Amino acid sequence: MVGSTWRTVRVKAVVPVFEITMWVCLMMSVMILGEKLMVGGVSLLVKVLGLRPEKRYKWEPISGGDAEIGHSLIQWYWLINICQELVESEVTRWSRKGMNINYEVRDNRKGYKAGALREGMKHEYVQLCDYVAIFDADFQPEPDFLIRMIPFLVYNSDVALVQARWKFAVNANECLMTRIQEMSLDYHFKVEQEAGSSTFAFFGFNAGGWKDRTTVEDMDLAVRASLGGWKFVYVGDVMVKSELPSTFKAYRFQQHRWSCGPANLFKKMAMEIVKAGKVSIWKKLYVIYSFFFVGKIAAHTVTFIFYCVLIPASIWIPEVEIPQWGVVYVPLAITLLKAVGTPSSIHLIVFWILFENVMSLHRIKAAIIGLLEVGRVNEWIVTEKLGDTLKSKTENTVEEVKISISGDADIAKPLIDGSAKEVTKKPQNGWWSRLNFWELCVGFFIMCCGLYDVLYVKKGYYVYLFLQSTAFLVAGVGYVGTFVA
């Protein structure tokens, strides 16, 4: 009786919804594949033809010293665990060497990072500067950074921003999770950023910015400046060392912000993009379709809904057959195209796939929150970077500061090296504090689907299902990333 009722409900109610959702996801998969082929082809063409930014834009080496460069304002934005006394001593030390350096502390967190940067631009000494360079606390630029970047701004009046490439040399090899992050971000910078800058002089990651209506102030400014007719230049040959979050909790918070913010920004700016009069229809199409919809909405939807829900659930619905090209060929092609960013980590590709699927749970949840503007839509939690945390013994101190240097363009190193960040985390309250409820739920669901496939259906999906469920369960019990005791 129960079996007969389930069959009736399944055929009349479940199957139609399942099929519609499946075909929507398959269409999105094809869209994602097309976008990856496009940006991959552009990036390859740029490399083969040697179309470096110095060839596409006017660029001349600066040899006249600071007089020719002009005054530069360098802002290090700190929102990390550091000691106020340490910062003040470093500022004093550089000041005694003749550096025009200021140490600023806000008395509130209004606007979070965008608010801090906007507040910093209000100081009188900023008016004496021609250019602004912004670094997060964990960034380590080379001494010639400004010498190589500023000529693009000096000799091209339509260029508003020049960005270097992140190089994850600080802690990429710290654990498997940081290696996987390196693979994803290397593809983003080497392929996506290169393609966006080369074709439409646009990219929307880390452009800096001051509007705090979303949690991605950098992307907000990037889109607004692009709609105003400004161009962005990405210089992949100039690399700045940076640090990756190495704890699972910190990485989850970062991905929530990076997924929720763009979705929320897309909702707020979609019509503004359509109505913009200073950009071509092709650039509008690129920003709306490729940058926002495919990159920020469809990618998260397909990764979780299709690979973590529909494929496992199809074991229980024999009336529906997912096309083999959608289960195997399209995802394989997308994976290989994205893996080219870090060839040295190609042997980790299986772990990368499984972990990206785990993170898709948080990304799609964040994207939905951003689109609906509910819950944690404006939540800003600082991405914790450990530095030398594990070697130190001092206690936590959290504050928000901004350090500005104006004057010389040749800065040899960050104000505070990683070795100076002597902090530790407080001990966990217990093993249960590491448990992640939703990862455990999804893991048990996929595991049950795999067991049912082995025992009854024998569809062959169980190999993937067992691997994926294991990944969710491992994340669910908190055994991912670096542990801090």
C-alpha positions as CSV (number, residue, x, y, z in Angstrom):
1,M,0.0,0.0,0.0
2,V,2.8,2.4,1.0
3,G,4.8,1.5,-2.1
4,S,1.8,2.0,-4.4
5,T,1.0,5.4,-2.9
6,W,4.7,6.5,-3.3
7,R,4.7,5.4,-6.9
8,T,1.5,7.4,-7.6
9,V,2.9,10.5,-5.9
10,R,6.2,10.1,-7.5
11,V,4.9,9.9,-11.0
12,K,2.3,12.6,-10.7
13,A,4.1,15.2,-8.5
14,V,7.8,14.4,-8.0
15,V,8.8,13.4,-11.6
16,P,7.6,16.6,-13.4
17,V,9.3,18.9,-10.8
18,F,12.5,16.8,-11.0
19,E,12.6,16.8,-14.8
20,I,12.1,20.6,-15.0
21,T,14.8,21.2,-12.4
22,M,17.1,18.7,-14.1
23,W,16.8,20.4,-17.5
24,V,17.2,23.9,-16.1
25,C,20.4,22.7,-14.4
26,L,21.6,21.0,-17.6
27,M,21.1,24.2,-19.5
28,M,23.0,26.1,-16.9
29,S,25.8,23.5,-17.1
30,V,26.1,24.1,-20.9
31,M,26.1,27.9,-20.2
32,I,28.9,27.5,-17.7
33,L,30.9,25.3,-20.1
34,G,30.4,27.9,-22.9
35,E,31.6,30.7,-20.6
36,K,34.7,28.6,-19.5
37,L,35.6,28.0,-23.1
38,M,35.2,31.7,-24.0
39,V,37.4,33.0,-21.1
40,G,39.9,30.1,-21.6
41,G,40.1,30.9,-25.3
42,V,40.7,34.6,-24.7
43,S,43.3,34.0,-22.0
44,L,45.1,31.5,-24.3
45,L,45.0,33.9,-27.2
46,V,46.4,36.7,-25.1
47,K,49.4,34.5,-24.1
48,V,50.0,33.1,-27.6
49,L,50.0,36.6,-29.2
50,G,51.9,38.2,-26.3
51,L,49.2,40.8,-25.8
52,R,50.5,42.0,-22.4
53,P,49.0,45.1,-20.9
54,E,52.2,47.0,-21.8
55,K,51.3,46.4,-25.4
56,R,47.6,47.1,-25.2
57,Y,48.0,50.4,-23.3
58,K,50.6,53.1,-23.3
59,W,53.3,52.3,-20.8
60,E,56.7,53.8,-20.3
61,P,59.1,53.1,-17.5
62,I,59.4,55.8,-14.9
63,S,62.9,57.1,-14.4
64,G,62.4,60.5,-12.9
65,G,61.9,59.4,-9.3
66,D,59.1,60.6,-7.1
67,A,58.7,63.9,-8.9
68,E,57.6,62.0,-12.0
69,I,55.5,59.5,-10.2
70,G,53.7,62.0,-8.0
71,H,52.6,61.4,-4.5
72,S,51.1,58.1,-3.7
73,L,48.9,57.2,-0.8
74,I,49.4,53.6,0.3
75,Q,46.7,52.2,2.6
76,W,47.1,49.0,4.6
77,Y,43.7,48.0,5.8
78,W,44.0,46.1,9.1
79,L,41.1,44.2,10.6
80,I,42.9,41.4,12.2
81,N,44.3,40.1,15.5
82,I,47.2,42.5,16.3
83,C,48.5,44.5,19.2
84,Q,48.0,48.2,19.2
85,E,51.4,48.8,20.8
86,L,53.1,46.7,18.0
87,V,51.5,48.8,15.3
88,E,52.3,52.1,17.0
89,S,56.0,51.0,17.5
90,E,56.3,50.1,13.8
91,V,54.8,53.4,12.7
92,T,57.1,55.3,15.0
93,R,60.1,53.4,13.6
94,W,59.3,54.2,10.0
95,S,58.5,57.8,10.9
96,R,62.0,58.2,12.4
97,K,63.4,57.0,9.1
98,G,61.7,60.0,7.4
99,M,58.6,58.2,6.1
100,N,55.5,60.3,6.0
101,I,53.3,57.8,7.7
102,N,50.0,58.0,9.7
103,Y,48.2,55.5,11.9
104,E,44.5,55.9,12.0
105,V,41.9,54.2,14.2
106,R,38.1,54.5,13.8
107,D,35.8,54.5,16.8
108,N,33.1,52.5,15.0
109,R,32.6,49.8,12.4
110,K,30.0,51.6,10.2
111,G,30.2,50.5,6.7
112,Y,32.8,47.9,7.6
113,K,35.7,47.8,5.1
114,A,34.1,50.3,2.7
115,G,33.4,52.6,5.6
116,A,37.0,52.4,6.8
117,L,38.4,53.2,3.4
118,R,36.0,56.0,2.8
119,E,36.8,57.5,6.2
120,G,40.5,57.3,5.4
121,M,40.0,59.3,2.3
122,K,38.7,62.2,4.3
123,H,42.0,63.1,5.9
124,E,43.7,66.3,4.7
125,Y,47.0,64.6,3.7
126,V,45.0,62.6,1.1
127,Q,44.5,65.7,-1.0
128,L,48.2,65.9,-1.5
129,C,48.3,62.5,-3.2
130,D,47.8,61.7,-6.8
131,Y,47.3,57.9,-6.5
132,V,46.0,55.5,-4.0
133,A,47.3,51.9,-3.5
134,I,45.4,49.6,-1.1
135,F,46.6,46.4,0.5
136,D,45.0,44.1,3.0
137,A,47.1,43.3,6.1
138,D,48.4,40.0,4.8
139,F,49.6,41.4,1.5
140,Q,53.4,41.6,0.8
141,P,54.1,43.8,-2.3
142,E,57.5,43.8,-3.9
143,P,59.7,47.0,-3.8
144,D,59.0,47.9,-7.4
145,F,55.2,47.5,-7.2
146,L,54.3,51.1,-7.7
147,I,57.0,51.7,-10.3
148,R,55.5,49.0,-12.5
149,M,51.8,49.8,-11.9
150,I,51.5,53.6,-11.9
151,P,52.6,54.2,-15.5
152,F,49.3,52.7,-16.6
153,L,47.5,55.5,-14.8
154,V,49.9,58.2,-15.8
155,Y,49.8,57.6,-19.5
156,N,46.2,56.4,-20.0
157,S,43.6,58.9,-18.9
158,D,40.7,56.4,-19.3
159,V,42.2,53.8,-16.9
160,A,40.8,54.1,-13.4
161,L,42.3,51.0,-11.8
162,V,45.4,48.8,-12.2
163,Q,45.4,45.5,-10.3
164,A,48.2,43.0,-9.7
165,R,47.8,39.2,-9.4
166,W,47.5,37.5,-6.0
167,K,50.3,35.0,-5.4
168,F,49.6,32.6,-2.6
169,A,53.1,32.1,-1.5
170,V,52.5,32.7,2.2
171,N,50.6,29.6,3.2
172,A,49.3,27.8,0.1
173,N,51.0,24.6,1.2
174,E,49.8,24.7,4.8
175,C,47.0,22.1,4.4
176,L,44.9,20.5,1.7
177,M,42.2,23.1,2.0
178,T,44.7,25.9,1.2
179,R,46.0,24.0,-1.8
180,I,42.4,23.6,-3.1
181,Q,41.8,27.4,-2.6
182,E,45.0,28.1,-4.6
183,M,43.7,26.0,-7.5
184,S,40.4,27.9,-7.6
185,L,41.9,31.4,-7.2
186,D,44.8,30.8,-9.6
187,Y,42.2,30.0,-12.3
188,H,40.3,33.1,-11.4
189,F,43.3,35.4,-11.7
190,K,45.2,33.7,-14.6
191,V,42.1,33.0,-16.8
192,E,39.0,34.9,-15.7
193,Q,40.7,38.2,-14.8
194,E,42.9,38.1,-17.8
195,A,40.0,37.5,-20.1
196,G,37.8,40.2,-18.6
197,S,40.5,42.8,-18.7
198,S,41.6,41.9,-22.2
199,T,38.2,41.9,-23.8
200,F,36.0,44.4,-22.0
201,A,38.6,46.2,-19.7
202,F,36.5,45.0,-16.8
203,F,36.9,42.6,-13.9
204,G,35.0,42.8,-10.6
205,F,37.3,41.4,-7.9
206,N,39.2,43.5,-5.4
207,A,38.9,46.9,-7.2
208,G,38.7,48.8,-3.9
209,G,35.7,51.0,-3.2
210,W,33.7,53.1,-0.8
211,K,30.0,52.3,-1.1
212,D,28.7,50.1,1.7
213,R,25.3,49.0,0.4
214,T,26.6,45.5,0.0
215,T,29.4,43.4,1.6
216,V,31.4,43.5,-1.7
217,E,32.4,47.2,-1.9
218,D,35.2,46.3,-4.3
219,M,32.8,44.7,-6.8
220,D,30.3,47.5,-6.4
221,L,32.9,50.1,-7.4
222,A,34.1,48.0,-10.2
223,V,30.7,47.8,-11.8
224,R,29.9,51.5,-11.2
225,A,33.2,52.7,-12.6
226,S,32.8,50.4,-15.6
227,L,29.3,51.8,-16.3
228,G,30.9,55.3,-16.2
229,G,33.2,54.4,-19.1
230,W,36.3,53.8,-17.1
231,K,38.7,50.9,-17.9
232,F,40.5,48.5,-15.6
233,V,43.9,46.9,-16.3
234,Y,44.9,43.6,-14.9
235,V,48.7,43.1,-14.8
236,G,49.3,39.4,-14.3
237,D,53.1,39.7,-14.4
238,V,53.1,41.7,-11.2
239,M,52.4,39.4,-8.2
240,V,51.7,40.3,-4.6
241,K,52.1,37.6,-2.0
242,S,49.0,37.1,0.1
243,E,47.6,34.6,2.7
244,L,44.7,32.2,2.4
245,P,42.3,31.4,5.2
246,S,43.4,28.1,6.6
247,T,40.6,27.2,9.0
248,F,37.3,25.9,7.7
249,K,35.2,28.3,9.8
250,A,37.1,31.3,8.4
251,Y,36.8,30.0,4.8
252,R,33.1,29.5,5.2
253,F,32.6,33.1,6.4
254,Q,34.7,34.4,3.5
255,Q,32.7,32.4,0.9
256,H,29.4,33.5,2.4
257,R,30.5,37.1,1.8
258,W,31.9,36.4,-1.6
259,S,28.6,34.7,-2.7
260,C,26.0,36.7,-0.9
261,G,27.5,40.1,-1.8
262,P,27.6,39.6,-5.6
263,A,24.1,38.2,-5.7
264,N,22.8,41.2,-3.7
265,L,24.7,43.6,-5.9
266,F,23.3,42.0,-9.0
267,K,19.8,42.5,-7.7
268,K,20.5,46.2,-6.8
269,M,22.3,47.0,-10.1
270,A,20.7,44.9,-12.8
271,M,18.5,47.7,-14.2
272,E,21.3,50.3,-13.7
273,I,23.5,48.2,-15.9
274,V,20.8,47.8,-18.6
275,K,20.2,51.6,-18.6
276,A,23.8,52.7,-18.6
277,G,24.5,54.9,-21.6
278,K,28.3,55.0,-21.7
279,V,29.0,51.3,-22.3
280,S,28.3,49.1,-25.3
281,I,25.6,46.5,-25.4
282,W,28.3,43.8,-25.5
283,K,29.9,45.0,-22.3
284,K,26.5,45.1,-20.7
285,L,25.8,41.5,-21.8
286,Y,29.2,40.4,-20.5
287,V,28.6,42.0,-17.1
288,I,25.0,40.7,-16.7
289,Y,25.3,37.3,-18.3
290,S,28.9,36.1,-17.9
291,F,30.1,38.0,-14.9
292,F,26.9,38.0,-12.7
293,F,24.5,35.3,-13.9
294,V,26.8,32.5,-15.0
295,G,29.6,33.2,-12.6
296,K,27.7,34.2,-9.4
297,I,24.3,32.5,-9.7
298,A,24.3,29.6,-12.2
299,A,27.6,28.2,-11.0
300,H,26.5,27.8,-7.4
301,T,23.0,26.5,-8.4
302,V,24.4,23.8,-10.7
303,T,27.2,22.7,-8.3
304,F,24.8,22.1,-5.4
305,I,21.4,21.4,-6.8
306,F,22.5,19.2,-9.7
307,Y,25.6,17.4,-8.3
308,C,24.6,17.2,-4.6
309,V,20.8,16.8,-4.8
310,L,19.4,15.7,-8.2
311,I,22.1,13.1,-9.1
312,P,21.8,11.4,-5.7
313,A,18.0,11.7,-5.6
314,S,17.7,10.2,-9.1
315,I,18.5,6.8,-7.5
316,W,15.0,6.9,-5.9
317,I,13.2,8.0,-9.1
318,P,13.6,5.4,-11.9
319,E,11.2,7.2,-14.2
320,V,13.9,9.9,-14.9
321,E,17.2,9.2,-16.7
322,I,19.8,12.0,-16.5
323,P,21.6,12.2,-19.8
324,Q,25.2,10.8,-19.6
325,W,26.6,14.0,-21.2
326,G,25.2,16.0,-18.3
327,V,26.5,13.6,-15.6
328,V,30.0,12.9,-17.1
329,Y,31.1,14.9,-20.1
330,V,30.1,18.4,-19.4
331,P,31.3,18.5,-15.7
332,L,34.5,16.7,-16.8
333,A,35.2,19.4,-19.4
334,I,34.5,22.2,-17.0
335,T,36.8,20.6,-14.4
336,L,39.7,20.2,-16.8
337,L,39.3,23.8,-18.1
338,K,39.4,25.1,-14.5
339,A,42.3,22.9,-13.5
340,V,44.7,24.5,-16.0
341,G,45.2,27.4,-13.6
342,T,47.4,25.4,-11.3
343,P,49.0,22.5,-13.2
344,S,51.2,21.5,-10.3
345,S,48.1,20.6,-8.3
346,I,46.4,18.5,-11.0
347,H,46.9,15.4,-8.8
348,L,44.5,17.0,-6.3
349,I,41.7,17.4,-8.8
350,V,39.4,14.8,-7.2
351,F,39.8,16.4,-3.8
352,W,39.2,19.8,-5.4
353,I,35.9,18.6,-7.0
354,L,34.6,17.0,-3.8
355,F,35.5,20.0,-1.6
356,E,34.0,22.6,-4.1
357,N,30.8,20.6,-4.0
358,V,30.8,20.8,-0.2
359,M,31.4,24.6,-0.3
360,S,28.5,24.9,-2.9
361,L,26.1,24.3,0.0
362,H,27.2,27.6,1.6
363,R,27.6,29.5,-1.6
364,I,24.1,28.8,-2.9
365,K,22.6,29.5,0.5
366,A,24.5,32.8,0.6
367,A,23.4,33.7,-3.0
368,I,19.8,33.1,-2.1
369,I,20.1,35.3,1.0
370,G,21.7,38.0,-1.2
371,L,18.9,37.8,-3.9
372,L,16.1,37.9,-1.3
373,E,17.9,40.3,1.0
374,V,17.1,38.4,4.1
375,G,19.0,37.1,7.1
376,R,22.7,37.5,7.0
377,V,22.7,39.6,3.8
378,N,24.8,42.4,5.3
379,E,26.8,40.3,7.7
380,W,30.5,41.1,7.7
381,I,32.8,38.7,9.6
382,V,36.5,39.3,9.2
383,T,38.3,36.5,7.4
384,E,40.7,35.1,10.0
385,K,44.3,34.8,8.7
386,L,46.6,32.9,11.1
387,G,50.0,34.0,10.0
388,D,52.4,32.6,12.6
389,T,49.6,32.0,15.0
390,L,50.5,28.4,15.8
391,K,54.0,29.4,16.9
392,S,53.0,32.2,19.2
393,K,51.7,32.4,22.7
394,T,50.1,35.8,23.1
395,E,46.3,36.3,23.6
396,N,43.8,37.6,21.1
397,T,43.3,41.3,20.6
398,V,41.0,42.5,17.9
399,E,40.8,46.0,16.5
400,E,40.3,47.8,13.3
401,V,43.0,50.1,12.1
402,K,44.3,51.7,8.9
403,I,47.8,52.7,8.1
404,S,48.6,55.2,5.4
405,I,51.9,56.1,3.9
406,S,52.2,59.1,1.6
407,G,55.3,60.0,-0.3
408,D,57.9,57.6,-1.5
409,A,56.7,55.1,-4.1
410,D,59.3,52.4,-3.4
411,I,58.2,50.5,-0.3
412,A,60.4,47.6,0.4
413,K,58.1,45.5,2.6
414,P,54.8,45.6,4.5
415,L,54.8,47.5,7.7
416,I,54.4,44.4,9.7
417,D,55.7,41.1,8.6
418,G,53.8,37.8,9.2
419,S,56.4,37.0,11.9
420,A,55.2,39.9,14.0
421,K,51.6,38.6,14.3
422,E,51.9,36.9,17.6
423,V,48.4,35.8,18.5
424,T,46.6,32.6,19.3
425,K,43.1,31.5,19.3
426,K,41.3,30.6,22.5
427,P,40.7,26.8,22.9
428,Q,37.6,25.3,21.4
429,N,34.8,24.7,23.9
430,G,34.6,21.0,22.9
431,W,34.6,18.6,20.1
432,W,30.9,19.4,19.4
433,S,31.8,23.0,18.6
434,R,33.4,21.7,15.4
435,L,30.3,20.0,14.1
436,N,28.6,21.5,11.1
437,F,24.9,20.5,11.0
438,W,24.1,21.1,7.3
439,E,27.2,19.3,6.0
440,L,26.2,16.3,8.2
441,C,22.6,16.3,6.8
442,V,23.7,16.4,3.2
443,G,26.4,13.8,3.8
444,F,23.9,11.3,5.3
445,F,21.4,12.0,2.5
446,I,24.0,11.3,-0.2
447,M,25.3,8.2,1.7
448,C,21.8,6.8,1.9
449,C,21.4,7.3,-1.8
450,G,24.7,5.5,-2.4
451,L,23.7,2.5,-0.3
452,Y,20.3,2.2,-2.1
453,D,22.1,2.2,-5.4
454,V,24.5,-0.6,-4.3
455,L,21.7,-2.7,-2.8
456,Y,18.8,-2.2,-5.2
457,V,19.2,0.1,-8.2
458,K,22.8,-0.8,-9.3
459,K,23.0,2.3,-11.4
460,G,26.7,2.8,-10.8
461,Y,26.4,6.2,-9.2
462,Y,27.5,4.8,-5.8
463,V,31.2,5.4,-6.4
464,Y,30.7,9.1,-6.8
465,L,28.0,9.2,-4.1
466,F,30.2,7.5,-1.5
467,L,33.1,9.8,-2.2
468,Q,30.9,12.9,-2.1
469,S,29.1,11.9,1.1
470,T,32.5,11.2,2.8
471,A,33.6,14.7,1.9
472,F,30.4,16.2,3.4
473,L,30.7,14.1,6.5
474,V,34.4,14.9,7.0
475,A,33.5,18.6,6.7
476,G,30.5,18.0,9.0
477,V,32.7,16.8,11.9
478,G,35.1,19.6,11.3
479,Y,38.2,17.7,10.1
480,V,39.0,20.3,7.4
481,G,41.7,22.9,7.3
482,T,44.1,23.9,10.1
483,F,43.3,23.2,13.7
484,V,44.2,25.9,16.3
485,A,44.4,24.9,19.9
